Each structure stands twice: as structure tokens, then as C-alpha cells.
Amino acid sequence: MKIAITGGTGFLGARVVAELLARNHRLRCAVRSADKGAALVERLSPAVRGGIEILPGNLDQPKFCCELADDCDAIAHVAAPLIGSPSALFAGGVLPTRVLVNAAIEVGVRRFVLVSSLGVYGTQHLDAGAILDEGCPIDRYPHRRDPYTYSKVAQEQICWEAHNERRLPLVVVRPGVLFGPGRPLLTARVGLMFGNVLIQMGGRQQVPYCFVDNCAQAVANAVETLGVEGMSFNVVDDDLPSGNDIWRLHRTFVTPARRFKIPGCAVGPLAAVCEWVSMRSDGMFPPALTPYKASALWKRLQFSNALAKRRLGWEPTVTFEEAVRRTVPGGDVVQRRMEH
């Protein structure tokens, strides 16, 4: 297959490029500059470099997106900004997605794979201990969460509307929290960092992590697998750690941060107090923590990857222990301690 890919120089995208090339596909990779493209090619094995074409340009330009998609069988849309204001995330992620979708329909690609996020689900209605799978609804009020979630929900809405109304051959991959070399183990799914102090929220809850190489394999499977148009797939690892597991690894092998732990039963009431204080302050103290945000991040849930296994034929090939060994300094010691 010939596949157009966006975000190929990023944390996940670079692994997706390598995975697709290893499967003998031909790639056309959109990059912001020729220098970024050259750096990407330099990191690849010489044996596969001939299979990639670098196309510098901007995804908000219709002509460029049509050139990117032209004569390609599929598009893997991995590019998306992670941080910034709502306007910046919409300008950098949502609007280019609309342009790319229009180009994909115009040239007639047979598969459009969107890499979204597990965070798009509205989990507020779920009971503690419930299973979060693809049957859970998308968050109806993502603006009450954070700009990133808001932009990912909007990005998906554009693609689903194009699928339902214009027959875009859409497949959506929703990874959990990605980690790997170059990314930290400790994330907001464990708690909030203030300087060198972690405010840990709960600790026994599973955190829906996914090692970046495992995710890249799932994206490649989504490009290749027949008969899955109109479906979405949650991509998380099998042996998910708890918040306490992540904290212990971070404290031992990354940095000796301090921790202030909020018991799981107290997270909701604390969030309610923070919201009340914010409302009483007439906007002087923005609500950094609300019950809505707390429920989305730290509710004790189970995360299913069964559909991706069944329909995409995907299996996470790197265990959590091995993923940690590859990610943190002293990883060999990590693995030995976890085995004992």
C-alpha cells in the first residue's frame, strides 16, 4: 500500500513510520520543514529509507493536503498538538483535520485512520469499577475538562460527520496515555505536579497506559485491516499499572519527588471544595480542580482493549515491565525488582 502520514516526526508518528516501512508499505510523510524530514529519514534504517517520500508543507492548505493524499491508498493522521490554548489547539489540530478530510474525500482514499485519544470518553456516568470500552459515549461537555480533550473531541466530530454524511472510510484509534523513551512515566492520570511535589489522587486505580511501540503496531493494523470502516478502537496495554505503581517507579528511578496523597474517597469532595472556592472568589481563583475533571481522570475504572484484539488482530507485544526498562534510567534494575 501507499500511505500518506501526518505527524511522522513526532513521538508516536516516528514509530508508526518505522512500523509501516517494516511492513513494506510505501509512505509519503507530511513535515513542516525539509530539515525535519531529513532528520526523520536519518533515524531510519538504510534498508527502508527508499520507501519514504518527504513532503514539506502545511496541513491547513487544501492544495498541499490534496498533493499529500494524491494516489495514496490510505491516510494515517497522527499529527495533533498536545499543549496550548483552546484557540491554538484548534488552529493546529482541528482545522487542519477538516482540510485533510476534505482532501481525502476528494482524491478517494480507501482508508482514513485518525489517531484520537482515550480521553474523549465521558466517564462521569460510569460507576466505580465499571469497564470503559468503545460503547461508552463521547464526552458531551469536553470544554469542562481541558483544551486538549476539547480539541480531540472536536477533531473526532469532524471525521465522524464526514464518515456519516460523505462516506469517509474512517477508522479511529484511541490510545491511552502514551509513554516510552523521551516521555515521562508520571502523568496527570496519577496526580498533579506542583514543582517537585506530587498531589496524588487515589492510587489503587488502574492508569490506562500504552507503550508507544505497542500503539504504533495498532495504528499500522488499523491501516491494513479490512472491513473495520466506521469503527473505533481503544488501545491500552494488557498489564496496566496502578497509580501507586507509577509513583513508586518514578520516585525510585527518576527523581525523589515528594508526595501528598489524597485518598480515592476524598478526591471528589476535594474537587467540590475547589470548585466552590473558585465560584465564591468571583473568578479570582480559576477552578484548577472540579468534580467533572476529577471523575474523568481519577475514577477507578477498568479499561478494555478487547475489540482491538478481536477485530484488528492486535496484541501489545511489549509488556509493562519491558516498557519501563526501555523508558527510565536504570531500567534493567526496574525489571529485576518488579520480577521479585
VOVOSE-47566 format. One record per residue (C-alpha): y negated, x negated, z; residue in three letters; chain; residue number from 1. Coordinates in Angstrom, 1 decimal, decimal comma, padded with zeros to 4 digits. Layout:
N
py=Y&px=X&pz=Z&code=ALA&unit=A&pos=NUM
...
END
This chain:
340
py=000,0&px=000,0&pz=000,0&code=MET&unit=A&pos=1
py=-003,6&px=-000,9&pz=-000,4&code=LYS&unit=A&pos=2
py=-005,6&px=-000,1&pz=002,7&code=ILE&unit=A&pos=3
py=-009,3&px=-000,2&pz=003,5&code=ALA&unit=A&pos=4
py=-010,0&px=-001,1&pz=007,1&code=ILE&unit=A&pos=5
py=-013,2&px=-001,0&pz=009,2&code=THR&unit=A&pos=6
py=-013,7&px=-002,9&pz=012,4&code=GLY&unit=A&pos=7
py=-011,4&px=-005,7&pz=011,3&code=GLY&unit=A&pos=8
py=-013,3&px=-008,4&pz=013,1&code=THR&unit=A&pos=9
py=-013,2&px=-006,5&pz=016,5&code=GLY&unit=A&pos=10
py=-010,8&px=-006,7&pz=019,4&code=PHE&unit=A&pos=11
py=-008,3&px=-004,2&pz=018,1&code=LEU&unit=A&pos=12
py=-009,2&px=-004,3&pz=014,4&code=GLY&unit=A&pos=13
py=-008,3&px=-008,0&pz=014,1&code=ALA&unit=A&pos=14
py=-004,8&px=-007,3&pz=015,4&code=ARG&unit=A&pos=15
py=-004,5&px=-004,3&pz=013,1&code=VAL&unit=A&pos=16
py=-005,4&px=-006,6&pz=010,2&code=VAL&unit=A&pos=17
py=-002,8&px=-009,1&pz=011,2&code=ALA&unit=A&pos=18
py=-000,2&px=-006,4&pz=011,7&code=GLU&unit=A&pos=19
py=-000,8&px=-004,7&pz=008,3&code=LEU&unit=A&pos=20
py=-000,7&px=-008,1&pz=006,5&code=LEU&unit=A&pos=21
py=002,5&px=-009,0&pz=008,2&code=ALA&unit=A&pos=22
py=004,0&px=-005,8&pz=006,7&code=ARG&unit=A&pos=23
py=003,0&px=-006,9&pz=003,3&code=ASN&unit=A&pos=24
py=000,1&px=-004,5&pz=002,7&code=HIS&unit=A&pos=25
py=-003,0&px=-005,4&pz=000,8&code=ARG&unit=A&pos=26
py=-006,3&px=-005,0&pz=002,7&code=LEU&unit=A&pos=27
py=-009,9&px=-004,5&pz=001,9&code=ARG&unit=A&pos=28
py=-011,9&px=-005,2&pz=005,0&code=CYS&unit=A&pos=29
py=-015,4&px=-004,0&pz=005,6&code=ALA&unit=A&pos=30
py=-017,5&px=-006,5&pz=007,5&code=VAL&unit=A&pos=31
py=-021,2&px=-006,7&pz=008,4&code=ARG&unit=A&pos=32
py=-021,7&px=-010,1&pz=007,0&code=SER&unit=A&pos=33
py=-019,8&px=-012,6&pz=004,9&code=ALA&unit=A&pos=34
py=-019,8&px=-015,1&pz=007,8&code=ASP&unit=A&pos=35
py=-017,9&px=-012,6&pz=010,0&code=LYS&unit=A&pos=36
py=-015,4&px=-012,1&pz=007,2&code=GLY&unit=A&pos=37
py=-014,9&px=-015,8&pz=006,7&code=ALA&unit=A&pos=38
py=-014,2&px=-016,2&pz=010,4&code=ALA&unit=A&pos=39
py=-011,7&px=-013,4&pz=010,3&code=LEU&unit=A&pos=40
py=-009,8&px=-015,0&pz=007,4&code=VAL&unit=A&pos=41
py=-009,9&px=-018,4&pz=009,0&code=GLU&unit=A&pos=42
py=-008,0&px=-016,9&pz=012,0&code=ARG&unit=A&pos=43
py=-005,2&px=-015,6&pz=009,8&code=LEU&unit=A&pos=44
py=-002,1&px=-017,4&pz=008,8&code=SER&unit=A&pos=45
py=-002,5&px=-019,2&pz=005,5&code=PRO&unit=A&pos=46
py=000,6&px=-017,4&pz=004,3&code=ALA&unit=A&pos=47
py=-001,1&px=-013,9&pz=004,4&code=VAL&unit=A&pos=48
py=-004,8&px=-014,8&pz=003,5&code=ARG&unit=A&pos=49
py=-004,2&px=-013,9&pz=-000,1&code=GLY&unit=A&pos=50
py=-003,6&px=-010,3&pz=000,9&code=GLY&unit=A&pos=51
py=-007,1&px=-009,6&pz=002,2&code=ILE&unit=A&pos=52
py=-010,3&px=-008,9&pz=000,4&code=GLU&unit=A&pos=53
py=-013,6&px=-009,1&pz=002,4&code=ILE&unit=A&pos=54
py=-016,3&px=-006,6&pz=001,5&code=LEU&unit=A&pos=55
py=-019,7&px=-007,2&pz=003,4&code=PRO&unit=A&pos=56
py=-021,9&px=-004,2&pz=003,8&code=GLY&unit=A&pos=57
py=-022,9&px=-001,2&pz=006,0&code=ASN&unit=A&pos=58
py=-020,8&px=001,9&pz=006,6&code=LEU&unit=A&pos=59
py=-023,9&px=004,1&pz=006,7&code=ASP&unit=A&pos=60
py=-024,3&px=003,5&pz=003,0&code=GLN&unit=A&pos=61
py=-022,5&px=006,0&pz=000,8&code=PRO&unit=A&pos=62
py=-022,2&px=003,6&pz=-002,2&code=LYS&unit=A&pos=63
py=-020,7&px=000,9&pz=000,0&code=PHE&unit=A&pos=64
py=-018,1&px=003,3&pz=001,5&code=CYS&unit=A&pos=65
py=-017,1&px=004,5&pz=-001,9&code=CYS&unit=A&pos=66
py=-016,6&px=000,9&pz=-003,0&code=GLU&unit=A&pos=67
py=-014,6&px=000,2&pz=000,1&code=LEU&unit=A&pos=68
py=-012,3&px=003,2&pz=-000,4&code=ALA&unit=A&pos=69
py=-012,0&px=002,9&pz=-004,2&code=ASP&unit=A&pos=70
py=-008,4&px=002,6&pz=-005,4&code=ASP&unit=A&pos=71
py=-007,1&px=002,4&pz=-001,8&code=CYS&unit=A&pos=72
py=-004,1&px=004,4&pz=-000,7&code=ASP&unit=A&pos=73
py=-005,3&px=004,7&pz=002,9&code=ALA&unit=A&pos=74
py=-008,2&px=004,0&pz=005,3&code=ILE&unit=A&pos=75
py=-007,8&px=002,7&pz=008,8&code=ALA&unit=A&pos=76
py=-011,1&px=003,5&pz=010,6&code=HIS&unit=A&pos=77
py=-011,1&px=001,3&pz=013,6&code=VAL&unit=A&pos=78
py=-014,9&px=000,4&pz=013,9&code=ALA&unit=A&pos=79
py=-016,8&px=002,0&pz=016,7&code=ALA&unit=A&pos=80
py=-019,5&px=000,7&pz=019,2&code=PRO&unit=A&pos=81
py=-018,4&px=000,6&pz=022,8&code=LEU&unit=A&pos=82
py=-021,7&px=000,5&pz=024,7&code=ILE&unit=A&pos=83
py=-025,3&px=001,7&pz=024,2&code=GLY&unit=A&pos=84
py=-027,4&px=004,7&pz=024,5&code=SER&unit=A&pos=85
py=-026,3&px=008,0&pz=023,0&code=PRO&unit=A&pos=86
py=-028,6&px=007,5&pz=020,0&code=SER&unit=A&pos=87
py=-027,3&px=004,0&pz=019,4&code=ALA&unit=A&pos=88
py=-023,6&px=005,1&pz=019,6&code=LEU&unit=A&pos=89
py=-024,2&px=008,0&pz=017,3&code=PHE&unit=A&pos=90
py=-026,1&px=005,8&pz=014,8&code=ALA&unit=A&pos=91
py=-023,4&px=003,0&pz=015,0&code=GLY&unit=A&pos=92
py=-020,3&px=005,2&pz=015,2&code=GLY&unit=A&pos=93
py=-020,7&px=008,9&pz=014,4&code=VAL&unit=A&pos=94
py=-023,0&px=008,8&pz=011,4&code=LEU&unit=A&pos=95
py=-021,0&px=006,1&pz=009,6&code=PRO&unit=A&pos=96
py=-017,9&px=008,1&pz=010,2&code=THR&unit=A&pos=97
py=-019,3&px=011,0&pz=008,3&code=ARG&unit=A&pos=98
py=-020,3&px=008,8&pz=005,4&code=VAL&unit=A&pos=99
py=-016,9&px=007,2&pz=005,3&code=LEU&unit=A&pos=100
py=-015,1&px=010,6&pz=005,5&code=VAL&unit=A&pos=101
py=-017,1&px=011,8&pz=002,5&code=ASN&unit=A&pos=102
py=-016,2&px=008,7&pz=000,5&code=ALA&unit=A&pos=103
py=-012,5&px=009,1&pz=001,4&code=ALA&unit=A&pos=104
py=-012,5&px=012,7&pz=000,1&code=ILE&unit=A&pos=105
py=-014,5&px=011,7&pz=-003,0&code=GLU&unit=A&pos=106
py=-012,1&px=009,0&pz=-004,1&code=VAL&unit=A&pos=107
py=-009,0&px=010,8&pz=-002,9&code=GLY&unit=A&pos=108
py=-007,3&px=008,6&pz=-000,4&code=VAL&unit=A&pos=109
py=-003,8&px=009,8&pz=000,8&code=ARG&unit=A&pos=110
py=-004,2&px=008,9&pz=004,4&code=ARG&unit=A&pos=111
py=-007,2&px=008,6&pz=006,8&code=PHE&unit=A&pos=112
py=-006,4&px=007,1&pz=010,2&code=VAL&unit=A&pos=113
py=-009,1&px=007,4&pz=012,8&code=LEU&unit=A&pos=114
py=-008,8&px=005,3&pz=016,0&code=VAL&unit=A&pos=115
py=-010,3&px=007,5&pz=018,7&code=SER&unit=A&pos=116
py=-009,7&px=007,4&pz=022,5&code=SER&unit=A&pos=117
py=-007,6&px=008,9&pz=025,2&code=LEU&unit=A&pos=118
py=-010,8&px=009,6&pz=026,9&code=GLY&unit=A&pos=119
py=-011,7&px=012,6&pz=024,6&code=VAL&unit=A&pos=120
py=-009,5&px=015,0&pz=026,6&code=TYR&unit=A&pos=121
py=-010,9&px=017,4&pz=029,1&code=GLY&unit=A&pos=122
py=-008,7&px=016,9&pz=032,1&code=THR&unit=A&pos=123
py=-010,8&px=018,9&pz=034,6&code=GLN&unit=A&pos=124
py=-008,5&px=021,9&pz=034,3&code=HIS&unit=A&pos=125
py=-005,3&px=019,9&pz=034,9&code=LEU&unit=A&pos=126
py=-003,7&px=019,8&pz=038,4&code=ASP&unit=A&pos=127
py=-003,0&px=016,5&pz=040,1&code=ALA&unit=A&pos=128
py=000,3&px=015,1&pz=038,8&code=GLY&unit=A&pos=129
py=000,2&px=017,0&pz=035,5&code=ALA&unit=A&pos=130
py=001,2&px=015,5&pz=032,2&code=ILE&unit=A&pos=131
py=-001,6&px=014,6&pz=029,8&code=LEU&unit=A&pos=132
py=-000,3&px=014,9&pz=026,3&code=ASP&unit=A&pos=133
py=-001,6&px=015,9&pz=022,8&code=GLU&unit=A&pos=134
py=-001,5&px=019,6&pz=023,8&code=GLY&unit=A&pos=135
py=-004,4&px=019,1&pz=026,2&code=CYS&unit=A&pos=136
py=-007,8&px=020,3&pz=024,8&code=PRO&unit=A&pos=137
py=-010,7&px=018,1&pz=023,9&code=ILE&unit=A&pos=138
py=-013,4&px=017,9&pz=026,4&code=ASP&unit=A&pos=139
py=-015,9&px=020,7&pz=025,8&code=ARG&unit=A&pos=140
py=-018,7&px=019,1&pz=027,7&code=TYR&unit=A&pos=141
py=-018,5&px=015,3&pz=026,9&code=PRO&unit=A&pos=142
py=-022,2&px=014,9&pz=027,4&code=HIS&unit=A&pos=143
py=-021,5&px=015,3&pz=031,1&code=ARG&unit=A&pos=144
py=-019,4&px=012,2&pz=031,1&code=ARG&unit=A&pos=145
py=-020,9&px=009,2&pz=029,3&code=ASP&unit=A&pos=146
py=-022,3&px=008,3&pz=025,9&code=PRO&unit=A&pos=147
py=-019,1&px=006,6&pz=024,7&code=TYR&unit=A&pos=148
py=-017,0&px=009,7&pz=025,3&code=THR&unit=A&pos=149
py=-019,6&px=011,9&pz=023,8&code=TYR&unit=A&pos=150
py=-019,7&px=009,8&pz=020,6&code=SER&unit=A&pos=151
py=-015,9&px=009,7&pz=020,3&code=LYS&unit=A&pos=152
py=-015,6&px=013,5&pz=020,6&code=VAL&unit=A&pos=153
py=-018,3&px=013,9&pz=018,0&code=ALA&unit=A&pos=154
py=-016,6&px=011,4&pz=015,7&code=GLN&unit=A&pos=155
py=-013,3&px=013,4&pz=016,0&code=GLU&unit=A&pos=156
py=-015,1&px=016,7&pz=015,3&code=GLN&unit=A&pos=157
py=-016,4&px=015,3&pz=012,0&code=ILE&unit=A&pos=158
py=-012,9&px=014,3&pz=011,0&code=CYS&unit=A&pos=159
py=-011,2&px=017,4&pz=012,1&code=TRP&unit=A&pos=160
py=-013,7&px=019,6&pz=010,3&code=GLU&unit=A&pos=161
py=-013,2&px=017,6&pz=007,1&code=ALA&unit=A&pos=162
py=-009,4&px=018,0&pz=007,6&code=HIS&unit=A&pos=163
py=-009,6&px=021,7&pz=008,1&code=ASN&unit=A&pos=164
py=-012,2&px=022,6&pz=005,5&code=GLU&unit=A&pos=165
py=-011,9&px=019,8&pz=002,9&code=ARG&unit=A&pos=166
py=-008,3&px=018,7&pz=003,3&code=ARG&unit=A&pos=167
py=-008,9&px=015,2&pz=004,6&code=LEU&unit=A&pos=168
py=-005,4&px=013,7&pz=005,1&code=PRO&unit=A&pos=169
py=-006,3&px=012,9&pz=008,8&code=LEU&unit=A&pos=170
py=-004,2&px=011,2&pz=011,4&code=VAL&unit=A&pos=171
py=-005,8&px=010,4&pz=014,8&code=VAL&unit=A&pos=172
py=-004,6&px=007,7&pz=017,1&code=VAL&unit=A&pos=173
py=-005,9&px=007,9&pz=020,7&code=ARG&unit=A&pos=174
py=-005,3&px=004,7&pz=022,6&code=PRO&unit=A&pos=175
py=-005,6&px=004,4&pz=026,4&code=GLY&unit=A&pos=176
py=-007,6&px=001,6&pz=028,0&code=VAL&unit=A&pos=177
py=-007,1&px=-001,4&pz=025,7&code=LEU&unit=A&pos=178
py=-006,6&px=-004,8&pz=027,3&code=PHE&unit=A&pos=179
py=-005,4&px=-008,3&pz=026,2&code=GLY&unit=A&pos=180
py=-006,8&px=-011,8&pz=025,8&code=PRO&unit=A&pos=181
py=-010,6&px=-011,5&pz=025,8&code=GLY&unit=A&pos=182
py=-010,7&px=-008,2&pz=027,7&code=ARG&unit=A&pos=183
py=-010,7&px=-007,7&pz=031,5&code=PRO&unit=A&pos=184
py=-007,8&px=-006,1&pz=033,4&code=LEU&unit=A&pos=185
py=-010,2&px=-004,4&pz=035,8&code=LEU&unit=A&pos=186
py=-011,9&px=-001,4&pz=034,3&code=THR&unit=A&pos=187
py=-013,7&px=001,8&pz=035,3&code=ALA&unit=A&pos=188
py=-010,2&px=003,5&pz=035,4&code=ARG&unit=A&pos=189
py=-009,7&px=001,6&pz=038,7&code=VAL&unit=A&pos=190
py=-013,2&px=002,0&pz=040,1&code=GLY&unit=A&pos=191
py=-016,8&px=001,0&pz=039,8&code=LEU&unit=A&pos=192
py=-018,0&px=-002,6&pz=040,0&code=MET&unit=A&pos=193
py=-021,3&px=-003,4&pz=041,7&code=PHE&unit=A&pos=194
py=-021,8&px=-007,2&pz=041,4&code=GLY&unit=A&pos=195
py=-018,8&px=-008,8&pz=043,0&code=ASN&unit=A&pos=196
py=-017,8&px=-005,6&pz=044,9&code=VAL&unit=A&pos=197
py=-015,3&px=-003,0&pz=043,6&code=LEU&unit=A&pos=198
py=-015,7&px=000,6&pz=044,8&code=ILE&unit=A&pos=199
py=-012,0&px=001,5&pz=044,2&code=GLN&unit=A&pos=200
py=-011,4&px=005,2&pz=043,5&code=MET&unit=A&pos=201
py=-007,9&px=006,1&pz=044,9&code=GLY&unit=A&pos=202
py=-005,3&px=003,5&pz=044,0&code=GLY&unit=A&pos=203
py=-001,9&px=005,3&pz=043,6&code=ARG&unit=A&pos=204
py=-002,9&px=007,0&pz=040,3&code=GLN&unit=A&pos=205
py=-001,5&px=005,6&pz=037,0&code=GLN&unit=A&pos=206
py=-004,0&px=003,9&pz=034,8&code=VAL&unit=A&pos=207
py=-003,4&px=004,6&pz=031,1&code=PRO&unit=A&pos=208
py=-003,5&px=001,1&pz=029,8&code=TYR&unit=A&pos=209
py=-002,3&px=-000,1&pz=026,4&code=CYS&unit=A&pos=210
py=-001,8&px=-003,7&pz=025,4&code=PHE&unit=A&pos=211
py=-003,8&px=-004,4&pz=022,2&code=VAL&unit=A&pos=212
py=-000,8&px=-005,7&pz=020,2&code=ASP&unit=A&pos=213
py=001,1&px=-002,5&pz=021,0&code=ASN&unit=A&pos=214
py=-001,8&px=-000,4&pz=019,9&code=CYS&unit=A&pos=215
py=-002,1&px=-002,3&pz=016,6&code=ALA&unit=A&pos=216
py=001,5&px=-001,5&pz=015,8&code=GLN&unit=A&pos=217
py=000,9&px=002,2&pz=016,5&code=ALA&unit=A&pos=218
py=-002,1&px=002,2&pz=014,1&code=VAL&unit=A&pos=219
py=000,0&px=000,5&pz=011,4&code=ALA&unit=A&pos=220
py=002,7&px=003,1&pz=011,9&code=ASN&unit=A&pos=221
py=000,2&px=005,9&pz=011,6&code=ALA&unit=A&pos=222
py=-000,9&px=004,4&pz=008,2&code=VAL&unit=A&pos=223
py=002,7&px=004,2&pz=006,9&code=GLU&unit=A&pos=224
py=004,5&px=007,2&pz=008,4&code=THR&unit=A&pos=225
py=004,9&px=010,2&pz=006,0&code=LEU&unit=A&pos=226
py=004,4&px=013,8&pz=007,0&code=GLY&unit=A&pos=227
py=002,1&px=013,4&pz=010,0&code=VAL&unit=A&pos=228
py=-001,2&px=014,5&pz=008,5&code=GLU&unit=A&pos=229
py=-003,2&px=016,8&pz=010,8&code=GLY&unit=A&pos=230
py=-001,6&px=015,2&pz=014,0&code=MET&unit=A&pos=231
py=-003,0&px=013,2&pz=016,8&code=SER&unit=A&pos=232
py=-001,0&px=010,6&pz=018,9&code=PHE&unit=A&pos=233
py=-001,6&px=009,3&pz=022,4&code=ASN&unit=A&pos=234
py=-000,9&px=005,6&pz=022,6&code=VAL&unit=A&pos=235
py=-000,2&px=004,2&pz=026,1&code=VAL&unit=A&pos=236
py=002,3&px=001,6&pz=027,3&code=ASP&unit=A&pos=237
py=005,6&px=002,7&pz=029,0&code=ASP&unit=A&pos=238
py=005,4&px=000,9&pz=032,3&code=ASP&unit=A&pos=239
py=001,9&px=001,9&pz=033,4&code=LEU&unit=A&pos=240
py=000,5&px=000,2&pz=036,4&code=PRO&unit=A&pos=241
py=-001,3&px=001,9&pz=039,3&code=SER&unit=A&pos=242
py=-004,9&px=001,2&pz=040,3&code=GLY&unit=A&pos=243
py=-003,6&px=-000,8&pz=043,2&code=ASN&unit=A&pos=244
py=-001,5&px=-003,0&pz=040,9&code=ASP&unit=A&pos=245
py=-004,5&px=-003,8&pz=038,7&code=ILE&unit=A&pos=246
py=-006,7&px=-004,6&pz=041,7&code=TRP&unit=A&pos=247
py=-004,1&px=-007,0&pz=043,2&code=ARG&unit=A&pos=248
py=-003,7&px=-008,8&pz=039,9&code=LEU&unit=A&pos=249
py=-007,5&px=-009,1&pz=039,4&code=HIS&unit=A&pos=250
py=-008,1&px=-010,3&pz=043,0&code=ARG&unit=A&pos=251
py=-005,3&px=-012,9&pz=042,8&code=THR&unit=A&pos=252
py=-005,6&px=-014,3&pz=039,3&code=PHE&unit=A&pos=253
py=-009,1&px=-013,5&pz=038,0&code=VAL&unit=A&pos=254
py=-011,7&px=-013,6&pz=040,8&code=THR&unit=A&pos=255
py=-011,6&px=-012,9&pz=044,6&code=PRO&unit=A&pos=256
py=-013,8&px=-009,8&pz=044,4&code=ALA&unit=A&pos=257
py=-014,4&px=-007,7&pz=047,5&code=ARG&unit=A&pos=258
py=-013,2&px=-004,1&pz=047,6&code=ARG&unit=A&pos=259
py=-014,4&px=-000,9&pz=049,3&code=PHE&unit=A&pos=260
py=-011,6&px=001,7&pz=048,8&code=LYS&unit=A&pos=261
py=-012,2&px=005,4&pz=048,6&code=ILE&unit=A&pos=262
py=-009,0&px=007,4&pz=049,3&code=PRO&unit=A&pos=263
py=-008,0&px=009,6&pz=046,5&code=GLY&unit=A&pos=264
py=-008,5&px=012,7&pz=048,5&code=CYS&unit=A&pos=265
py=-012,1&px=011,7&pz=049,2&code=ALA&unit=A&pos=266
py=-013,2&px=010,9&pz=045,6&code=VAL&unit=A&pos=267
py=-014,1&px=014,5&pz=044,7&code=GLY&unit=A&pos=268
py=-016,1&px=015,2&pz=047,9&code=PRO&unit=A&pos=269
py=-018,0&px=011,8&pz=047,5&code=LEU&unit=A&pos=270
py=-018,8&px=012,7&pz=043,9&code=ALA&unit=A&pos=271
py=-020,1&px=016,1&pz=045,0&code=ALA&unit=A&pos=272
py=-022,4&px=014,5&pz=047,6&code=VAL&unit=A&pos=273
py=-023,7&px=012,0&pz=045,0&code=CYS&unit=A&pos=274
py=-024,5&px=014,9&pz=042,6&code=GLU&unit=A&pos=275
py=-026,2&px=016,9&pz=045,4&code=TRP&unit=A&pos=276
py=-028,3&px=013,9&pz=046,4&code=VAL&unit=A&pos=277
py=-029,3&px=013,5&pz=042,7&code=SER&unit=A&pos=278
py=-030,3&px=017,1&pz=042,4&code=MET&unit=A&pos=279
py=-032,3&px=017,0&pz=045,7&code=ARG&unit=A&pos=280
py=-034,2&px=013,9&pz=044,5&code=SER&unit=A&pos=281
py=-035,8&px=015,7&pz=041,6&code=ASP&unit=A&pos=282
py=-034,3&px=013,1&pz=039,2&code=GLY&unit=A&pos=283
py=-035,4&px=010,1&pz=041,2&code=MET&unit=A&pos=284
py=-031,7&px=009,1&pz=041,6&code=PHE&unit=A&pos=285
py=-029,6&px=009,8&pz=038,4&code=PRO&unit=A&pos=286
py=-026,1&px=011,1&pz=039,1&code=PRO&unit=A&pos=287
py=-024,0&px=008,0&pz=038,6&code=ALA&unit=A&pos=288
py=-021,0&px=009,8&pz=040,0&code=LEU&unit=A&pos=289
py=-020,3&px=013,6&pz=039,6&code=THR&unit=A&pos=290
py=-017,2&px=015,7&pz=040,2&code=PRO&unit=A&pos=291
py=-016,9&px=016,1&pz=036,4&code=TYR&unit=A&pos=292
py=-016,8&px=012,4&pz=035,8&code=LYS&unit=A&pos=293
py=-014,6&px=011,7&pz=038,8&code=ALA&unit=A&pos=294
py=-012,0&px=014,2&pz=037,5&code=SER&unit=A&pos=295
py=-012,0&px=012,6&pz=034,1&code=ALA&unit=A&pos=296
py=-011,5&px=009,1&pz=035,3&code=LEU&unit=A&pos=297
py=-009,5&px=009,1&pz=038,6&code=TRP&unit=A&pos=298
py=-007,4&px=012,3&pz=038,8&code=LYS&unit=A&pos=299
py=-003,8&px=011,4&pz=039,5&code=ARG&unit=A&pos=300
py=-002,1&px=012,3&pz=036,1&code=LEU&unit=A&pos=301
py=000,9&px=011,3&pz=034,1&code=GLN&unit=A&pos=302
py=000,3&px=010,0&pz=030,5&code=PHE&unit=A&pos=303
py=002,8&px=010,8&pz=027,8&code=SER&unit=A&pos=304
py=003,4&px=008,7&pz=024,7&code=ASN&unit=A&pos=305
py=006,5&px=010,7&pz=023,6&code=ALA&unit=A&pos=306
py=005,0&px=012,2&pz=020,5&code=LEU&unit=A&pos=307
py=004,0&px=008,8&pz=019,1&code=ALA&unit=A&pos=308
py=007,6&px=007,6&pz=019,7&code=LYS&unit=A&pos=309
py=009,2&px=010,6&pz=018,1&code=ARG&unit=A&pos=310
py=007,0&px=011,1&pz=015,0&code=ARG&unit=A&pos=311
py=005,6&px=007,6&pz=014,4&code=LEU&unit=A&pos=312
py=008,7&px=005,7&pz=015,4&code=GLY&unit=A&pos=313
py=006,5&px=003,6&pz=017,7&code=TRP&unit=A&pos=314
py=007,7&px=001,7&pz=020,7&code=GLU&unit=A&pos=315
py=005,5&px=-000,6&pz=022,8&code=PRO&unit=A&pos=316
py=007,2&px=-003,9&pz=022,2&code=THR&unit=A&pos=317
py=005,2&px=-005,9&pz=024,8&code=VAL&unit=A&pos=318
py=005,9&px=-005,0&pz=028,5&code=THR&unit=A&pos=319
py=003,1&px=-004,8&pz=031,0&code=PHE&unit=A&pos=320
py=004,3&px=-008,0&pz=032,7&code=GLU&unit=A&pos=321
py=004,3&px=-009,9&pz=029,5&code=GLU&unit=A&pos=322
py=000,9&px=-008,4&pz=028,5&code=ALA&unit=A&pos=323
py=-000,5&px=-009,6&pz=031,8&code=VAL&unit=A&pos=324
py=001,0&px=-013,1&pz=031,2&code=ARG&unit=A&pos=325
py=-000,8&px=-013,3&pz=027,9&code=ARG&unit=A&pos=326
py=-004,1&px=-011,9&pz=029,3&code=THR&unit=A&pos=327
py=-005,0&px=-013,6&pz=032,5&code=VAL&unit=A&pos=328
py=-005,3&px=-017,3&pz=033,6&code=PRO&unit=A&pos=329
py=-002,1&px=-018,3&pz=035,3&code=GLY&unit=A&pos=330
py=-000,1&px=-015,6&pz=033,5&code=GLY&unit=A&pos=331
py=003,2&px=-017,4&pz=034,0&code=ASP&unit=A&pos=332
py=002,7&px=-017,2&pz=037,8&code=VAL&unit=A&pos=333
py=001,8&px=-013,5&pz=037,4&code=VAL&unit=A&pos=334
py=005,1&px=-012,8&pz=035,7&code=GLN&unit=A&pos=335
py=007,2&px=-014,7&pz=038,3&code=ARG&unit=A&pos=336
py=005,5&px=-012,9&pz=041,2&code=ARG&unit=A&pos=337
py=006,0&px=-009,4&pz=039,6&code=MET&unit=A&pos=338
py=009,7&px=-010,2&pz=039,0&code=GLU&unit=A&pos=339
py=010,1&px=-010,9&pz=042,7&code=HIS&unit=A&pos=340
END
